[in-house]
């Protein structure tokens, strides 16, 4: 089964057993209590917004643990990114930055694979729409990606240079994902407002790291956050995506930290360095605000 990224549906996994609960160190507990003070509760949703259209219960740490999400082990540790198509130098720069961000965000290795030509998509699975070519996203998902998640892979996300469409009667889609198979495809085309330039590079990068981290989070069993402004908030549109921070709330950080067992303070410091280096001022300010809360 596939799910459109435009709707960003969180998969309702069946319970596959429970992991043993690892104790939280006093340092980690102090970290979560400190940054929780910076969580911003969600406002009442307005018509057209995700939570106005979708009544979701949310997910706390206990609910996440019951899902028995995939965990890194001695074999599977790596997130793979697969570019599809021809990319400009500036687009390649955005892909490389996304690789760096995801490595920090998940504290796991991330490999940016060599680009493959979009000629792997046959003429029957492409079309021209409003003056530009589009690729059929389900074809990429079902006929290419599902069979190519490496044995060492936690997840595989393809990023297309060209626009995507999900079926003939849809204008476009940001992408598709199969969460049980831990594969997905998105497109940089709409995120860069069709053409990437020096003027819109930061906006495009902010969107690309947001959508990539969000969708891969679903592959790791994170559901939409209904507690606070968070990178795992569901969104219905690019403006709603733009309004969401590239910051996990304290509850979603607890889930990810419990699963991947990383150093939370180190992760936060690395995120702050990344945001500063790439001039993502809003997200740097949020990371720095969390850093100031730490003992």
N, C-alpha and C positions, 0 to 999 in steps of 0.2 A: 504494500500500500504506500502511496506517496502523498505528501502534504505540501501545499504551496507555501513558500516563504512569505508571500504577500499577506497571507493570513497568519503566518507564524504559529501554527497550531502546535501546542505541546502534546506529545504523545502520552497516552495513558497506558503505561506499561503494566503488565500483570505482575503480581508479587512472585518473585522467584526465590524467596528465602531471605534470611537476614544475615548480615555480617555481624561478627562479634563487635561490640562497641568498644572502640579504643578510648582509653581515658584521655581527657583533655588536660594538658599541662596548665599549671597556674599562669604561666606567661601567655599562653594562647587564650585562656579564659579572660585574662585582663585585656588582651588585645580586642576581643569581640565586644566586651563591655564598653571599652573606650570609644571605638568607632561607631557603636550603636547610637551614641549621642548625636552623630552627624546624619543619621538616616532621616530622610524627609518623607513623612507619610503622604500617601497618594490622596489627591483631592477627589471629590465626587466626580465621576466621569461625565463628560458631556456627550451629546449625540454625535455619532460618527467615530468616537474613540473606541479603542479595543474593549475596555471593560464595560462600556455602555452596551456593546453588542454581544459580549460574551461574559456570562456570569460564571466566573471561575472561582474555585474554593481556595486556591493558593496551595502552598506546600511548605511545611516546616521541616526541620531536621529529621524528626522521627518518621514522618511520611516518606522522606527521601531515602532514609536507611532501609525502610521496608521494601523498596523497589529493587534492592540489590543491584545497583548500577555497575556497569563495567568499570574495572579498576586497572591501573597499570600493573603489569607483572614483569617477570624476567624476559618475556617475549614481546608482549604488546605494550609499547610505551610511547608510540610516536603518532602525532597528527600530521597528515599529508595534505598539501595543497597542490592541486593540479590545474595550472593555467591551460586554457583552451583557446587557441586562435593566435593572432598576431598582436603584440602589444608594443606601444611606443616606449621610449626610454623613460618617460615620466610615469607611465602606467606600471612599468617594471619596478620603478622605485616604490610605488605604492604597494605592490605585491610583496616586495622585500620587507617593507616596514610592517606589513600585516603579519608576515612570518615571525618577525621579531616580537611583535605585540602578543601574538597567540602563545609564543613560548613563555613569555612572562605571565600572561593571564592565567594559563593552566599549569605553569611550572613543569612542563613536559617538553621533550624534544619536538620540534616542528620542522618538517622538511618541505621546501619549495621545489617541486619537481620541475624538470625541463618542460617547456610548453609543448603541447601537441597541436597539430594543425586541425582546424575545425572541419577539414574535408572528411573527417571520420563520420560526420553527419551527412547522410545522403540527401539528394535533392528533394526526395519525398518528405523529408523532415526539416525543411527550411522554407522560408517565404520572404517576400518583400512587403514591408508595411510602412506606409508614410515615408517612403524614400530611403529606408535602410533595411538591411537584411536581418532576419531573426532566425534563431535556431529553436527547434522543438525540444523543450527542456526534458519531457519524459523520455525521449529517445536517449539523450545523454545519460540520464539516470539509469534506465533499465537495460540499455544495450551496451553501455560502456563502463559506468562507474561501479555497478554492483559486483562485477566480476573482478575488479581491480583493487579492492582494498587489500594492501599487503598483509602478510601474516603478522608483521610487527606493528600493524596499524591500529590505533584506537579509533580513528575517524579519517575519512577522506572527503575533502571539500574541493570541488572544481570551481574555478572562476573563469567565466567566459568573457572574452573581449566584446562579443556581439550580444545584442539584445536577445531575450528569450520569450517564448510564448508557450502556454501549457496545452492549448487545444485551439482548433480553428476559430471558435467563436469568442475568444479572448484577445484583447489587444496586446497584452504583454503580461509577464510575471517577473518578479525579482528573482525567482528561482524555485526549485523544488528540493525536497529532502525525503529520504527514507530513513527514519530514525532507527527502526529495528536493524537495518543493514549498516547504519552509521555512515551513510554517504549522502552527499548533497551537492547541488550545483547552484551557483548564483552568478550574477552578471555585474560587471563594473559599469556597463553602459548607462543605466539610469542613475547610478550613484554619482557619476561625474557630469550629470546634466548633458549627456550625449557626447561631449568632447571635454577631455581633461586638459586643463591649462594651468599655468602657474597661479592664476587668480582663484581657481576653484579647487586646487589640489588639497588644501587642508580640509575643506568640507567633504570632498570625496573620501579622503583617508579616514576621517572621523566616521563616516557612514560604513565604509568597508570593514573596519575593525569592529564596529558595533554589530553589524549583521553577521559577520563571520563568527565572532565569539558567542553571540546569542544562539545561532543555529547549532554550533558544535556543542554548546551547553545542553541543548535538547538531546543530542546524541549521547550525552553523559547522564541523561535522565533528569536534568533540571527542568522543572515546569515553570510556567510564567509566574513571576512575582506579583502578588497582589498586596504586598505589605507596604512598600516604600518605592520611591523613585530608584530605579535599578536597571542594570544592563539586561536583566531578564524580564522586563516589562513587555507585555504583548503590545504590538502596534498595528494600526490599520493603514498607515500611510507614511510617506517619507517625512512630512512635517512632524508626525508623532514620533518617528524614529529619531529625528534630529533633536527632539526635546528630551529624549531619554539619555541619561549620563552613561559614560563608559566606566561605571563603578557598580560593583555588586554591593547590595545592601548587606548589613551584618548577618542576616539570616541566610542569605544565599552564599555568603562567604563561609559560613559555618559548614554548609553542605559540601562545598567544593574542598575545603580544607580537610574535612573528615574523610572524604573519599581519596584524595591524592596525597594527604599527609606531608604537606610542604611547610616551610617556614613562612608564616603569614606576614611578619614584619619585613622579611627580605623581599617578598613579593611586592608589598606596598612601596618599598623604596625603589625597586626596579621599575614599577609602573610610573612613579613620579619622574624618574630620569627619562623614561621613554616619552612621556607627555611633554616634558620640557624640551627635549631634543627636537621633537617634531612640531613644536609650536602649537600644541593642542591646549590652548590656554584654559578653557573651562575645565577640562578633565585634570589638568595639572593642579588647578586651584583646589579641586575636590580631593585629590590625592594628598596634597600638602596639608589640607585641613585635617585629614585623618592622621597624618604623621604628627601634627602638633598635639593631638590628643593622647599620643602614646607616652607612657612613663619615661 
